[in-house]
Amino acid sequence: MAQAGRFAGKVAVVTGSGRRKGLGEAVARRLAAEGASVVLSDIGRSADAATPDSMIGGISEMQAVAADLTAGTGARIETFPCDVRDLPQMRALAAFAVERLGGLDFWINNAGIGYIMKPLLELDPSEWQAVIDVNLTGCFNGIKAAAEVMVPAGHGGRIINIASQAAKSGFPFAAGYCASKHGLVGLVRSTAIELGRHQITVNNVCPNHVTTGLGAWQNEYFSQKLGLTLEAYLEGMKNRIPLGRPGLPEDTAGAVAFLCSDDARYVTAESMNVSGGEEPH
């Protein structure tokens, strides 16, 4: 049985949470450690060229993450494969949370594509569309599916997108990624207005670089593109961050926990930087 905590009795859904050492796993672990029951969700298997097995959370890995979280926190953890690009699947995910865990209080849109990075002149329109479909439309689908459950339930709720520093600043070789993350700023500003009367808050968390498994791939990619050694690239990253280090998954998880807490009940439509001071606006 899960330990008591400030989220005892709450139910959370975290998309893109089927990979070890990822942001989704860290968020799920933090919420579970504070008493929430959690549904982990990831695509489960490759669906097309944009979702290669090497870059997604497969069913077996997602189940292993669930087992680790159950053992580590005592919380109830369920798994549900879901493609965030498909609204009916997202609605099924929300219904699963209600059916299996008894409700839906927190919805965390964490699933994203951060591995289609190419110079503009090499970026195929299909690759651009794939990034927009997951990173932006996937969050729209999540907000909609969550709100369709939370509004009639009448208990309020918290919806949080894991955006990025790229929601505030541009980066080379990342046109689709930056556009999709910038779009999340407008998405929460609009949906927060509509959902506020239902006491549902909608916010973004905007971390800077975090060296997850995907983050390690990004380090290699960008250092090569910029003609730097990996060591020089990482040193430059550290030096431009006032707090002297890149982000950790736990930093993002802590921000999510705050936004889910009663302390943040009056915070909505925001895009919160968690960047060690690298992104000051």
N, C-alpha and C positions, 0 to 999 in steps of 0.2 A: 504494500500500500504506500502511496506517495506520502512524503513528509508534508506536514502542514506548512503553509507559506502564504504570501500575500496573493498568490494566484490559485489557491486551493479552491476546487470546485469549478474552475474555469476550463474552457476547451479552446485549444489553438490549432489552426491549420498553418503549416509552413510548406510552401511550394519550393521546389529545387533543393530539397533537404536530404537527398539520397546518397550524397557523396561524403566519404570520411574527410574530416578536417576542412570542410567547406563552411561558408557563412551560414548556410541553412542548418547544418548540424549544430553549430555553436548557438544559434538562436533557439533552436528546439531544446538544446541542453539547458540553457539558462531558464527558459520558461518552465520546463519540467522540474528543474531543481527548486523552483519557487512554488511548486504545487500544481501546475497546470497539467491536464491531460493533453496529449499532442498527437495530431495526425501528420505523419511525414508523407510527403508526396514528391514524386519525381516522374519523369516520363517513362522510365522503366526499361525501355528498349529503343534502339534506333528506329526512327520513323522515316527518315529521308537523309539526303546528303548534308543537310544543315544540322543534323543531330547524330553525329557519329558516336559509336559506343565508347570511344576513348574519352569523350568529353561530357558524358551524361551519367546520371545516377541510374544504374541498372537495378532490377528488382532484387537480386541477391545482395548487392551492396546496401540497398535501402533497408532490407530486412536485418542485415548485420548492424547497421547504425541503430535501428530500433532496439535490437537486443542489447547493445552497449548502453543506450540511454536508460532502458528499463533497469539494467543491473546497476548503473551508476546513480540513478536518481530515485528509483522506486516508483516512478510515475507510470501511468498507463500510456503506452505508446502504440499507435496503430499505423499501418501503412496503406497507401492507396495510389497506384500508378495513375498518372494523369498528364495529358498534353495540354499545357496552358493555352495553346492557340485555339482550342476547341471549347466553346462556351458550354455545350451540353456536358462535356467531361468535367468542367469546373463546377457546374451545378451538381453533378453526381458526387463530386468530392465534398461539397458543402453538405449535401444530404447524408453522406456517409458519416461525417462528423456528428451530425445530430442523431442519427440512428445508433451509432456505436458508442458514442461518448456522452450523449444527452444534451447537446447544445452547441452553440458556436459563439464565442466571445471575442477571440482574436484571430485575424486573418493576416498572414504575412506573405506578401508576394515577393519571393526571393528568386524564383527561377529566372534565368537570363542567359543570353548568348554573349560571352565576352571573348570568344576565340575566332570570330570572323573579323580579322583586322587586315586591311589591305590599303595600299595607296589608292586615292580616288580614281586614277586612270586605269587601275587594274580591277576595281570593284565591279562585279557583275550585278545588274539590277536584281537578280534572283537572290544574291547574297544580302544586298541591302534589305530586301523585303523580308528575308528570314529573320534578320535582327529586329526589325520593327515588329514583326508578328509575335515574337517571343517577349521582347523587353517592354514593349508599349501595349500592344493589343492584349498580351497575356495578363498584364496588370489590370487593364480595363475589364477583362473577363473575370478576373478575381474579385475586383471591387463589386462588380455587378452581382456575381454569384453570392458573395458574402452578404451584400445588402439585401438581396432577395430573401435571405433567411433572417437577418438581424432585424429588419424593419418590422415584419409582422410579429416577431417574438416580443418586441417592445421593451427590451432590456438594455438597449444601447449596444455599443461594441467598439472595437478598435481595429482599423485597417491600416496596414503599414506596408509601403513598398520599399524594398532595398534598391535605392537608386544608385548614385555614384557621385564622386567629385565631377565626373563627366556630365552631370546634370547642370553644372555651373560654369565649367570651362571647357574649351575645345582642346583636342589632342590630335596629332597627326595619325594617319592610317586608321582612323576610328570614326568616319563620318556617320555610319549607321548607328554605331554605339552611342556616340554623343547626341545625335538627333533623338534617338529613342529615350535616353535618360533625361534630356532637356524636356521632352514631351511629358514626362512624369510630373514635372513641376506644375504645368498647367492642368494636368489631370487631377491632381489632389486639390488644387485651388478651386476647381469647379465642383468636384464631387463632394468636397467638404461643405460647401455652401448648401447643397441639396440635402445632405444627410445630417447636418447639424441639428435640425429640429427633432431628429430621432435619437439624439445623444450618441451618434456614431461619429467618431473622429477619424480623419483620413490624413495621413502624413507620410513623408518620405524620410528615410535615413540615407545620408550621402557620405559613405566612407571614401577615403582616399585609397591608395593601393594597399591591398592585403595579400600577402603571399600564401594563398591557399594552393591547392594543386593547379588550378587555373592560373593563379597569380604567378606561379613559378614559370609556367609556359609563357605568360606575358612578359616576364622579365627577360627570358631568352629571346623572344621575338623582337622586342623593342631595342634591346641592346645591339642586336645584329643590324636592325634597320638603321640605327643611329651611328653605326660604325664604332661602337664602344665595346670594351670587354665587359663581361657580366659584372665583374667586381667594380669597375668604374661606374657603370650604370647604377648599381645599387648604392654606391657611395654618394653619387650625385643626388639620388632620391633622398637619402637620409639627410644630406646637408641642406636641402631646401625645406625640410619640415621643421618648424620651430621646436617641437618636442623631441626631435632627434631620432625618430624611428618611423618606419611604415606602420600602418594599422595592424591590429591583431583581430582575429575573428571575435574574440571576447569583447573588443571595443564596440563593434557593431551590435553584438548581442546585448550589451549593457544599455545602449541607446534604445533598442527595441523594448527591453524590459521597462525602461522609464516610460516610454510612450504608452505601454499597456497598463501602467500603474495608475492609481488614483491621483498621484502627484501631477499627472499630465492630463487630467480630465478637462482642463480648459485650453489645451493645446491642440489646434487642428489647422489644416491647410498649410502646414509648415514643411520645409525641406531642410532638415537638420544636418549640418556638417559634422562629421566625425572624422577629422582629418589631421589632428595634431597641430592645427593652425595653418596648414598648407593652403587651405581654401577659406579665405577670411570673410567672404560675403555670402 
